[in-house]
């Protein structure tokens, strides 16, 4: 399993990384490498260069900014699981990170890498969608901020431009989160979500839910949200809302699970996630 | 048995070779490096069935570091043999490819990465032909012909039918007509890969005299030597096989491309290494075949089985190595059934070949039979345990091939099942319990060993068998017991084909069972020589001597002794009158001992998702005599876990065009520790009359029953009968919907 030949760069700053991206149109950014390197070894990806941003400290760390949490793109799953800020303010991110891959993946894999890679079966995109996260990118034309609903476009596709770097993920209104969960039905070999459902309840009575794994890219369950909106989280209301989980959705079947089964599981796990945040 | 007199048999000794393996010190074949070594990489077919119209190697050949690109045009006539039934004797496809992953070229380079780069630059012109990937489709009228040469050889039968065998006795029709209850299932079971951790690797080096040394992790080094010698047309004495530690075998690791690498080494007069990737290993080696197994079982009102009908189709892919006959034998030979009609066949298809995988075919056959038994028990209102008690075969009963079962008694196993909380505790909501029997007739072989004394008084045991499973530990304990010294003073070595006493292949649960007897004889022989020297030197009779720890002592006179080291010296010093201590043992244990186990699974099923949680697992096995209970229990747990993999997780999946879709461990679910439940193991020791200290083969029996036990537990929990392996959550969910 030898990857094709590639150049390797380790820039000292985000600005340098952007310059390297401009100079190397076929390059890829390397963060944790746990999505990129396996496909390179299988030669499914053959970038001409890797730009290793994993040691850029300006991309690391979790901090508070007013009522928002700011998470550097290089923050690993392991960091998220062990951050006292995360554990106190937004434990769902630590809990969801604990469900990702295996120990090695959690030690090296990063939240920014996962978001930018936009694997349709990745866990955190659903959680970030349900948390109304914002994505800050930096490129030759400066900084931009994207809402989660805009950031994830399609399978392995985000709004990120080829010469841009995702630098941080911001979760707003953290104190308004009154309950949050992420439940997944994982594939036993890869650990990826066959279906993953994130659900968030706010103090102001809003319910947000998002799905990953069963659909081409993680997406908000808007039909579920509008069904449950303004109602109490009774078992009957939850059951009715969960039935809407497949409304307007395209399900993607493969050798691990058919589209019909994924649709069914999406309803089942939506129901379970809503029950969990109902308390 | 007089076990209380045994000092080392039955003790939980640690593996002497555990530390190097666990610390990463152990050298595997791919670790071998030699000056001037060349590296080979395959180019493999991307089509399951196609004519080869051309291969363009020019771009690859131009890369610096590429020595040569070999295609079928470059290999000797004898190696261009499309009718070969074993990949070992099939170097490269010449006119046609018949499975995805079939080698069409091999690149030789100075560096493995260069070889990979070059291989990716070779373009092959394929003219696709229709492919057939499933067994029953392969013998449909319109199926594409996999092996055209067979049409001339056997014009009367379907060209994709490899072979067919029938086991028949009694009046099956009448038995079914008179039955109080019958059961009828058709089970489809996926091809499963042995899933060893170390991908296949071979290194070969020539020597200036025309000799060839092959380093390979093989389960049968002597067979490799013969194959290389025959294939390359060189004398066996010119071929030396160096057996290397194997990273798992499970029946797969005999030989695959040793002759090719040997031929390359001779061609360049340099060492050559070929290590394949995991994906190549999944696509092109010898997994267990896909099977379709129909079973119909009849019983009278007391639950006594009266007849069984079976129809089995083993999809062997391109090469013929499936266990279609011995496996079919077990579609009923584990029980007393007077009337039977079993037809079993092997068919060719556009997949790689197949081969042995631990108890070949039996987990799938047990899944079919034991599900039918469970169904009958349910229909007749008899406990699944009781119906097995009433019908299970025992020593002296006849198998469907007319052979007699050697002594064994399953009833004590059922007693242990009854005592196990996994079986007997009440079940909660969505929980169920299932049982199945795992019976197997062991294999046999002749075997030899030698035992000599070292200068420091330790004992050297030399064997020719590969240690796949910890047999080194067992043989150490056997030699220590017989010789009369602590195991720490015994070293067991597997020598190469030039120096090792012969042993059969490591497989069929038989190394300890056969080589163990040779070691008993050799150690006893060496001990007699030691005592004779001591008796002569100390001028007493051998009856007056005791051999213990490091010395031979005159009974009752503690000060009157010779150490083993002294005996070595006195038998090797110049001018000595004593021959060196050299014991030998050579045995032909031709009696096939029975190995029987029973497995109980307790599951909790999530009815909404179909997810199956194993909440209890128990296996009881008659091991004859546990030479090392820790090794035996570990081996049983490993077998049970592989059985769980076959039951719930594992399957090579191909699309209709024959593309393998499960080419990595991201897609092929080999159970890992997170999927491993706690497994209770109960050992029964009913000695085998012919095994060393009564031991029976352990390895294969425990993999047989778990999948069937889990299927029966799912039925018990949900009322849904599973008819496909693996029993994935989606299939369980569908079966629940279809109830």
Interface residues (C-beta under 8 A of the other chain):
Chain A: X1 X2 X4 X5 X38 X42 X43 X185 X187 X188 X189 X190 X255 X256 X257 X258 X261 X264 X265 X268
Chain B: X112 X113 X116 X117 X120 X277 X278 X279 X608 X609 X611 X649 X653 X661 X662 X664 X665 X666 X667 X668 X669 X670 X671 X675 X729 X730 X733
